[in-house]
């Protein structure tokens, strides 16, 4: 059962697509851009350099440690950490950004004021109150629906300078997001894992389909810088 979040004065926004200031520029050029965004928190973070961190809900300690490690590095470099607010990798990336005093955005499958999964309600309050944002194209109070989770992936991919996949099985909803990112020319960074681990099947496969391996802090930082340079060239 989902939990409702308080819509605090000054932290609750409904941003139509024709808003020239707050509607994210990166969403204007995608197929089927949201007609409006509901935002709890600071909508200006949607214009920041962003690293999307995604992966398995039933993540292993290895996957969670990698999500925390690289989300922390990116947050300390001034990147906003974007994810979907789900259990596992998503939640760990959000927490790591907050713990590093960085910004983070959760793009939700229900209303921006609906905490799902409910055990992440406290995390969502931290995000909105800590200079980040909870974002949805769904109406306020809307209960999460299966189709909306896949639909929101296009929003997550559009906000990214790069996507980092820590763990994912096959099949996985992570792949629709990665397909969106790769089609837009955005790099998909992959943390490889043991070929015997079902949780690493996804990123290992992506490495054969255009993914960029992340094997240490140096390779991650270099790939992130290259992603930012590409994003700047696209914007100019």
Secondary structure, DSSP 8 states (H G I E B T S, - for coil): --EE----TTSEEEEETT-TTTS-HHHHTSTT--SEEEEEE-GGGGGS-EEEEE--SS--HHHHHHHHHHHHHHHHTT-EEEE---TTHHHHHHHHHHHTT--EEEE-SS-TTEESSGGGHHHHHHHHHTT-EEEESS-TT----HHHHHHTHHHHHHH-SEEEE----SS-THHHHHHHHHHTT-EEEE----TT-GGGHHHHHHTTTT-EE--SHHHHHHHHHHHHHHHHHHH-
